[in-house]
Amino acid sequence: MEHNERVRSEQSFRGGKAKKGLKYAVVITAAIFFVELVGGLLSGSLALIADAGHMVTDLFALLISFLAIKFSTKPSTKQRSYGYFRLEIIAALINGVILCITALFVTLEAWKRIAMPKEIQTVEMLSFGIIGLTANVISALLLRKEKDSSVNVKAAYVHILSDLAGSVGVVGGAILIHFTGWVTLDSFISFFIAALIVRSALNIIKEAVNVLMESVPKELDIGDIEKTLLCFEHVQNLHDLHVWALTSGINALSCHLQVDDLQEGQKLLIPIHRELKEKYNIDHVTIQLEDKRFLKEKSTSATH
């Protein structure tokens, strides 16, 4: 219990910093949405309207991320013995799907605009695009330091980056359309924004699914962990080694260790826990000791 509280306390500390950044990002994103929607309607720019629509999904996604962090630090219950850590992973998965749907919407609208081009007021498009770009830079800076602490926060950060890329496309497109008069460029910029969104979304979905499938965290090498465990004195062999993540940054391990002496093996548990934490950042460790001599005798008697 004491160990679980320590892990939850660390998660709460990281979550508190991320939650603050997300709160400000929510406010800024909501403001950008209204500004870009008005700007898109006034200028006739699909890229600006598409970016505003993307802001709506981002606002929803950021709220999901914020609520997930808030509830993920709740204490465990009898029904949920690991607590609510994976709410963050579920939120990240939802956000990834939202990003893909947004990209599909942007692509369809851009394709329609190629068939029926509309006049674009480039000065208004540029002005509102610069406002969106500035706000996105601020939001990205708020989340940049905490993006590696959680796949959920990383998903929120990717939402902001895709917005940032979209704003760059809007600003660049406004300048080019103003000087060339090529209004179809607005649709091609929208295609570019959609491609960036899909690329980011698929990475987020893949990472979230890996956690839900209890895959070995990408930063860990299970072969290296096995070698580390076998290097301890009295450890003869091991089997059923499993390494997975409860959520981003909180890893778990379970295995059976065969030792030549159970009493000596008991003394190894604390050093093993310490080594796994310091070297691999594995917090939850469950090890079952097995006396190799006993197993050998049991196997021999079963054969006879």
VOPAGU-2260 file (C-alpha; in pm, 1 decimal, decimal comma):
REM VOPAGU-2260
SITE   aa  ch    i         X         Y         Z
SITE  MET   A    0       0,0       0,0       0,0
SITE  GLU   A    1     281,0     238,9      90,4
SITE  HIS   A    2     447,6     170,9    -244,5
SITE  ASN   A    3     122,2     232,7    -432,8
SITE  GLU   A    4      74,9     561,7    -251,6
SITE  ARG   A    5     429,1     668,8    -346,9
SITE  VAL   A    6     367,2     588,1    -712,8
SITE  ARG   A    7      32,6     768,1    -703,0
SITE  SER   A    8     198,0    1067,1    -537,8
SITE  GLU   A    9     459,4    1084,5    -817,0
SITE  GLN   A   10     183,6    1056,2   -1078,3
SITE  SER   A   11     -15,9    1328,7    -900,1
SITE  PHE   A   12     285,8    1561,6    -899,7
SITE  ARG   A   13     347,9    1512,6   -1272,5
SITE  GLY   A   14     -25,1    1536,4   -1340,7
SITE  GLY   A   15     -56,8    1861,8   -1147,8
SITE  LYS   A   16     198,7    2036,5   -1367,7
SITE  ALA   A   17      44,8    1894,9   -1685,5
SITE  LYS   A   18    -306,1    1984,6   -1566,4
SITE  LYS   A   19    -207,2    2349,2   -1524,9
SITE  GLY   A   20     -66,6    2363,0   -1877,9
SITE  LEU   A   21    -375,6    2191,7   -2018,2
SITE  LYS   A   22    -607,0    2437,4   -1840,5
SITE  TYR   A   23    -441,0    2736,2   -2005,5
SITE  ALA   A   24    -430,2    2552,0   -2339,3
SITE  VAL   A   25    -808,6    2495,3   -2318,6
SITE  VAL   A   26    -874,5    2867,1   -2267,2
SITE  ILE   A   27    -639,6    2968,9   -2550,6
SITE  THR   A   28    -780,1    2705,2   -2790,7
SITE  ALA   A   29   -1137,8    2818,2   -2723,2
SITE  ALA   A   30   -1037,6    3177,2   -2800,5
SITE  ILE   A   31    -858,0    3072,9   -3124,1
SITE  PHE   A   32   -1164,5    2879,6   -3239,6
SITE  PHE   A   33   -1392,6    3183,3   -3223,0
SITE  VAL   A   34   -1132,7    3411,1   -3382,8
SITE  GLU   A   35   -1058,3    3172,4   -3672,7
SITE  LEU   A   36   -1425,1    3089,0   -3731,9
SITE  VAL   A   37   -1511,0    3458,8   -3767,0
SITE  GLY   A   38   -1198,9    3511,8   -3978,0
SITE  GLY   A   39   -1281,6    3217,9   -4206,4
SITE  LEU   A   40   -1637,3    3338,3   -4262,5
SITE  LEU   A   41   -1520,5    3693,5   -4335,5
SITE  SER   A   42   -1234,7    3592,6   -4565,6
SITE  GLY   A   43   -1395,6    3290,2   -4732,6
SITE  SER   A   44   -1086,4    3077,8   -4657,9
SITE  LEU   A   45   -1155,6    2704,3   -4621,7
SITE  ALA   A   46    -811,6    2655,3   -4468,9
SITE  LEU   A   47    -902,8    2900,8   -4194,1
SITE  ILE   A   48   -1248,2    2745,6   -4140,9
SITE  ALA   A   49   -1091,9    2396,5   -4144,2
SITE  ASP   A   50    -841,2    2509,9   -3883,7
SITE  ALA   A   51   -1128,2    2651,0   -3675,6
SITE  GLY   A   52   -1311,0    2316,5   -3703,8
SITE  HIS   A   53    -993,0    2143,8   -3598,7
SITE  MET   A   54    -987,0    2376,5   -3297,0
SITE  VAL   A   55   -1327,3    2244,6   -3187,8
SITE  THR   A   56   -1199,6    1888,0   -3185,8
SITE  ASP   A   57    -883,3    2005,0   -3012,1
SITE  LEU   A   58   -1087,1    2183,1   -2746,9
SITE  PHE   A   59   -1281,6    1862,6   -2686,6
SITE  ALA   A   60    -959,7    1659,7   -2685,9
SITE  LEU   A   61    -787,6    1892,9   -2440,6
SITE  LEU   A   62   -1087,7    1874,2   -2208,7
SITE  ILE   A   63   -1073,8    1493,1   -2225,2
SITE  SER   A   64    -701,5    1504,2   -2143,0
SITE  PHE   A   65    -760,2    1746,4   -1855,9
SITE  LEU   A   66   -1037,2    1534,0   -1701,6
SITE  ALA   A   67    -836,7    1213,0   -1751,0
SITE  ILE   A   68    -540,8    1354,3   -1556,5
SITE  LYS   A   69    -774,9    1483,8   -1286,2
SITE  PHE   A   70    -937,0    1143,4   -1230,1
SITE  SER   A   71    -630,7     922,2   -1293,6
SITE  THR   A   72    -489,0    1002,1    -947,9
SITE  LYS   A   73    -800,0     879,2    -765,8
SITE  PRO   A   74    -722,0     600,6    -514,7
SITE  SER   A   75    -771,1     236,9    -611,5
SITE  THR   A   76   -1087,6      47,8    -518,1
SITE  LYS   A   77   -1175,9    -317,0    -463,3
SITE  GLN   A   78   -1307,0    -334,4    -819,7
SITE  ARG   A   79   -1016,7    -135,1    -971,5
SITE  SER   A   80    -711,5    -247,8    -777,2
SITE  TYR   A   81    -472,5     -58,3   -1005,9
SITE  GLY   A   82    -674,6     261,0    -970,7
SITE  TYR   A   83    -760,5     486,4   -1262,7
SITE  PHE   A   84    -419,0     523,9   -1426,0
SITE  ARG   A   85    -538,6     400,0   -1764,2
SITE  LEU   A   86    -799,3     671,7   -1801,3
SITE  GLU   A   87    -515,8     872,3   -1954,8
SITE  ILE   A   88    -449,6     599,5   -2211,1
SITE  ILE   A   89    -819,5     572,0   -2300,9
SITE  ALA   A   90    -830,2     951,7   -2340,1
SITE  ALA   A   91    -527,7     939,2   -2571,3
SITE  LEU   A   92    -694,3     669,6   -2784,3
SITE  ILE   A   93   -1014,4     875,8   -2811,2
SITE  ASN   A   94    -811,0    1181,1   -2907,8
SITE  GLY   A   95    -631,6     984,9   -3179,6
SITE  VAL   A   96    -963,8     876,2   -3330,3
SITE  ILE   A   97   -1096,0    1234,8   -3311,5
SITE  LEU   A   98    -789,0    1355,4   -3500,7
SITE  CYS   A   99    -849,5    1100,8   -3779,1
SITE  ILE   A  100   -1216,1    1205,8   -3813,8
SITE  THR   A  101   -1109,7    1570,9   -3827,4
SITE  ALA   A  102    -859,0    1495,3   -4102,8
SITE  LEU   A  103   -1130,1    1316,3   -4304,7
SITE  PHE   A  104   -1362,7    1614,8   -4273,2
SITE  VAL   A  105   -1091,0    1861,2   -4381,4
SITE  THR   A  106    -999,5    1641,9   -4682,5
SITE  LEU   A  107   -1360,1    1614,5   -4803,7
SITE  GLU   A  108   -1418,3    1988,7   -4774,6
SITE  ALA   A  109   -1092,3    2066,4   -4954,1
SITE  TRP   A  110   -1187,6    1833,0   -5239,0
SITE  LYS   A  111   -1521,4    2012,1   -5277,2
SITE  ARG   A  112   -1343,7    2347,9   -5292,9
SITE  ILE   A  113   -1122,9    2228,5   -5580,0
SITE  ALA   A  114   -1437,6    2155,8   -5782,2
SITE  MET   A  115   -1599,2    2488,0   -5681,3
SITE  PRO   A  116   -1333,0    2749,6   -5594,2
SITE  LYS   A  117   -1442,4    3051,8   -5391,9
SITE  GLU   A  118   -1301,4    3399,8   -5368,2
SITE  ILE   A  119   -1074,4    3452,1   -5067,6
SITE  GLN   A  120   -1006,4    3777,0   -4881,9
SITE  THR   A  121    -635,1    3727,2   -4824,3
SITE  VAL   A  122    -583,0    4022,6   -4588,5
SITE  GLU   A  123    -844,1    3892,3   -4344,0
SITE  MET   A  124    -712,4    3537,5   -4389,5
SITE  LEU   A  125    -357,3    3652,4   -4308,4
SITE  SER   A  126    -461,9    3862,4   -4006,9
SITE  PHE   A  127    -664,7    3589,8   -3839,8
SITE  GLY   A  128    -404,5    3329,3   -3933,7
SITE  ILE   A  129    -133,3    3524,8   -3751,3
SITE  ILE   A  130    -354,7    3549,2   -3441,1
SITE  GLY   A  131    -406,5    3171,0   -3447,6
SITE  LEU   A  132     -37,7    3106,6   -3505,1
SITE  THR   A  133      64,4    3320,2   -3206,4
SITE  ALA   A  134    -186,6    3155,4   -2974,9
SITE  ASN   A  135     -80,1    2805,3   -3086,8
SITE  VAL   A  136     284,4    2884,2   -3015,8
SITE  ILE   A  137     189,5    2988,3   -2661,4
SITE  SER   A  138     -16,5    2668,7   -2607,7
SITE  ALA   A  139     265,7    2449,7   -2740,1
SITE  LEU   A  140     514,8    2611,0   -2501,8
SITE  LEU   A  141     278,6    2547,9   -2208,9
SITE  LEU   A  142     269,7    2172,3   -2278,3
SITE  ARG   A  143     618,6    2114,9   -2421,0
SITE  LYS   A  144     790,3    2032,1   -2090,1
SITE  GLU   A  145     524,3    1781,5   -1980,9
SITE  LYS   A  146     466,5    1602,3   -2314,1
SITE  ASP   A  147     695,5    1308,2   -2225,6
SITE  SER   A  148     530,1    1244,1   -1888,7
SITE  SER   A  149     216,2    1089,6   -2039,1
SITE  VAL   A  150      87,6     961,9   -2372,3
SITE  ASN   A  151    -231,1    1153,4   -2291,0
SITE  VAL   A  152     -44,6    1484,1   -2255,0
SITE  LYS   A  153     156,9    1391,1   -2563,9
SITE  ALA   A  154    -170,7    1349,5   -2755,0
SITE  ALA   A  155    -282,8    1694,7   -2639,7
SITE  TYR   A  156      55,2    1836,3   -2740,1
SITE  VAL   A  157      26,7    1675,8   -3085,2
SITE  HIS   A  158    -316,7    1836,4   -3124,1
SITE  ILE   A  159    -156,4    2174,0   -3056,3
SITE  LEU   A  160     133,6    2105,4   -3295,7
SITE  SER   A  161    -105,6    2007,2   -3573,3
SITE  ASP   A  162    -289,6    2334,7   -3510,1
SITE  LEU   A  163      42,7    2515,8   -3524,5
SITE  ALA   A  164     124,6    2353,5   -3858,3
SITE  GLY   A  165    -221,6    2446,7   -3982,6
SITE  SER   A  166    -173,3    2808,6   -3878,2
SITE  VAL   A  167     162,1    2819,7   -4058,8
SITE  GLY   A  168     -10,9    2683,3   -4368,6
SITE  VAL   A  169    -288,0    2944,0   -4342,6
SITE  VAL   A  170     -42,0    3233,3   -4305,2
SITE  GLY   A  171     182,1    3108,7   -4587,8
SITE  GLY   A  172    -118,1    3036,4   -4807,3
SITE  ALA   A  173    -266,1    3382,3   -4753,7
SITE  ILE   A  174      58,1    3544,9   -4868,1
SITE  LEU   A  175      92,0    3321,5   -5176,5
SITE  ILE   A  176    -274,3    3355,8   -5277,9
SITE  HIS   A  177    -251,7    3734,8   -5240,3
SITE  PHE   A  178      39,7    3757,4   -5484,3
SITE  THR   A  179     -54,3    3476,6   -5725,6
SITE  GLY   A  180    -434,3    3477,6   -5714,4
SITE  TRP   A  181    -430,6    3095,2   -5710,6
SITE  VAL   A  182    -726,0    3027,5   -5475,6
SITE  THR   A  183    -700,9    2648,7   -5523,9
SITE  LEU   A  184    -386,4    2667,0   -5313,1
SITE  ASP   A  185    -618,4    2702,4   -5012,4
SITE  SER   A  186    -740,6    2345,3   -5070,9
SITE  PHE   A  187    -390,4    2205,6   -5112,4
SITE  ILE   A  188    -290,5    2366,7   -4782,5
SITE  SER   A  189    -592,2    2193,1   -4626,4
SITE  PHE   A  190    -473,7    1857,1   -4768,5
SITE  PHE   A  191    -132,7    1920,9   -4611,7
SITE  ILE   A  192    -292,7    1998,1   -4273,5
SITE  ALA   A  193    -500,7    1677,8   -4295,3
SITE  ALA   A  194    -192,5    1467,9   -4375,1
SITE  LEU   A  195     -10,1    1607,1   -4071,8
SITE  ILE   A  196    -310,7    1533,2   -3851,4
SITE  VAL   A  197    -336,2    1169,9   -3969,5
SITE  ARG   A  198      36,0    1107,6   -3922,6
SITE  SER   A  199      24,3    1235,1   -3564,7
SITE  ALA   A  200    -302,0    1055,5   -3487,4
SITE  LEU   A  201    -174,1     715,3   -3598,8
SITE  ASN   A  202     133,3     747,2   -3373,9
SITE  ILE   A  203     -87,2     834,1   -3075,0
SITE  ILE   A  204    -327,9     546,4   -3146,5
SITE  LYS   A  205     -39,4     300,1   -3184,0
SITE  GLU   A  206     115,6     407,7   -2852,2
SITE  ALA   A  207    -218,6     391,3   -2668,2
SITE  VAL   A  208    -302,5      46,7   -2811,4
SITE  ASN   A  209      41,4     -84,5   -2709,9
SITE  VAL   A  210     -28,4      13,5   -2348,7
SITE  LEU   A  211    -378,6    -139,6   -2355,3
SITE  MET   A  212    -233,1    -459,4   -2507,9
SITE  GLU   A  213      24,9    -462,2   -2225,7
SITE  SER   A  214     314,4    -460,7   -2468,8
SITE  VAL   A  215     668,3    -407,7   -2342,4
SITE  PRO   A  216     722,6     -27,7   -2319,4
SITE  LYS   A  217     923,0      91,2   -2621,8
SITE  GLU   A  218    1198,4     239,1   -2402,6
SITE  LEU   A  219    1265,9     -98,8   -2234,3
SITE  ASP   A  220    1449,6    -405,8   -2366,8
SITE  ILE   A  221    1310,4    -723,5   -2209,4
SITE  GLY   A  222    1624,2    -916,8   -2309,2
SITE  ASP   A  223    1840,9    -669,1   -2119,2
SITE  ILE   A  224    1612,9    -693,8   -1815,1
SITE  GLU   A  225    1643,3   -1073,7   -1825,7
SITE  LYS   A  226    2024,0   -1050,0   -1829,4
SITE  THR   A  227    2015,4    -811,3   -1531,9
SITE  LEU   A  228    1804,4   -1052,1   -1326,8
SITE  LEU   A  229    2023,6   -1351,4   -1413,2
SITE  CYS   A  230    2333,3   -1160,6   -1297,2
SITE  PHE   A  231    2218,5   -1167,5    -933,5
SITE  GLU   A  232    2390,6   -1425,2    -712,7
SITE  HIS   A  233    2192,2   -1744,5    -641,4
SITE  VAL   A  234    1962,7   -1683,9    -942,4
SITE  GLN   A  235    1987,0   -1990,8   -1166,2
SITE  ASN   A  236    1711,8   -1929,3   -1418,6
SITE  LEU   A  237    1387,4   -1744,3   -1479,5
SITE  HIS   A  238    1064,1   -1786,8   -1673,4
SITE  ASP   A  239     726,7   -1617,2   -1730,3
SITE  LEU   A  240     890,3   -1274,1   -1747,3
SITE  HIS   A  241     635,2   -1004,3   -1828,9
SITE  VAL   A  242     693,8    -629,3   -1853,6
SITE  TRP   A  243     416,1    -380,6   -1927,0
SITE  ALA   A  244     296,7     -26,9   -1853,0
SITE  LEU   A  245      -3,2      65,3   -1638,2
SITE  THR   A  246      12,2     408,6   -1799,0
SITE  SER   A  247     287,1     631,1   -1936,6
SITE  GLY   A  248     587,6     629,6   -1702,8
SITE  ILE   A  249     447,5     366,8   -1463,1
SITE  ASN   A  250     589,4      25,2   -1554,5
SITE  ALA   A  251     531,0    -316,2   -1401,0
SITE  LEU   A  252     711,4    -650,1   -1405,4
SITE  SER   A  253     634,3   -1004,4   -1294,1
SITE  CYS   A  254     840,2   -1321,6   -1324,5
SITE  HIS   A  255     940,6   -1653,3   -1166,8
SITE  LEU   A  256    1299,8   -1671,2   -1045,7
SITE  GLN   A  257    1465,2   -2008,0    -987,0
SITE  VAL   A  258    1723,5   -1984,3    -708,5
SITE  ASP   A  259    1961,2   -2237,8    -552,6
SITE  ASP   A  260    1854,3   -2138,8    -200,0
SITE  LEU   A  261    1516,7   -1989,8    -104,9
SITE  GLN   A  262    1648,9   -1815,8     208,2
SITE  GLU   A  263    1925,1   -1645,9      11,0
SITE  GLY   A  264    1674,1   -1568,6    -263,4
SITE  GLN   A  265    1454,1   -1379,6     -16,3
SITE  LYS   A  266    1746,7   -1149,8      60,1
SITE  LEU   A  267    1773,3   -1063,2    -309,9
SITE  LEU   A  268    1423,2    -917,9    -342,0
SITE  ILE   A  269    1503,8    -570,1    -209,2
SITE  PRO   A  270    1822,9    -530,0    -420,3
SITE  ILE   A  271    1633,1    -654,7    -727,5
SITE  HIS   A  272    1350,0    -406,9    -669,3
SITE  ARG   A  273    1602,1    -125,4    -629,0
SITE  GLU   A  274    1793,4    -221,5    -944,9
SITE  LEU   A  275    1477,2    -245,1   -1155,3
SITE  LYS   A  276    1358,5      94,5   -1033,7
SITE  GLU   A  277    1688,7     276,0   -1079,8
SITE  LYS   A  278    1790,8     117,4   -1409,9
SITE  TYR   A  279    1455,8      64,7   -1583,8
SITE  ASN   A  280    1205,7     284,8   -1394,9
SITE  ILE   A  281     991,6     -18,7   -1309,4
SITE  ASP   A  282     769,4      64,0   -1010,7
SITE  HIS   A  283     551,0    -245,1    -961,9
SITE  VAL   A  284     755,3    -565,7    -925,3
SITE  THR   A  285     613,8    -910,2    -846,9
SITE  ILE   A  286     862,9   -1196,8    -819,0
SITE  GLN   A  287     787,1   -1557,5    -731,8
SITE  LEU   A  288    1088,3   -1748,4    -600,8
SITE  GLU   A  289    1129,8   -2115,6    -684,9
SITE  ASP   A  290    1381,7   -2354,1    -531,7
SITE  LYS   A  291    1561,0   -2511,1    -828,3
SITE  ARG   A  292    1670,6   -2815,7    -624,5
SITE  PHE   A  293    1313,2   -2883,9    -517,5
SITE  LEU   A  294    1185,7   -2847,1    -874,1
SITE  LYS   A  295    1456,3   -3083,8    -999,7
SITE  GLU   A  296    1369,9   -3345,1    -736,3
SITE  LYS   A  297    1001,3   -3308,4    -814,5
SITE  SER   A  298    1066,4   -3350,6   -1185,9
SITE  THR   A  299    1280,8   -3660,6   -1126,4
SITE  SER   A  300    1021,6   -3826,7    -903,2
SITE  ALA   A  301     747,9   -3753,4   -1159,3
SITE  THR   A  302     955,8   -3923,0   -1431,1
SITE  HIS   A  303     995,6   -4236,2   -1217,8
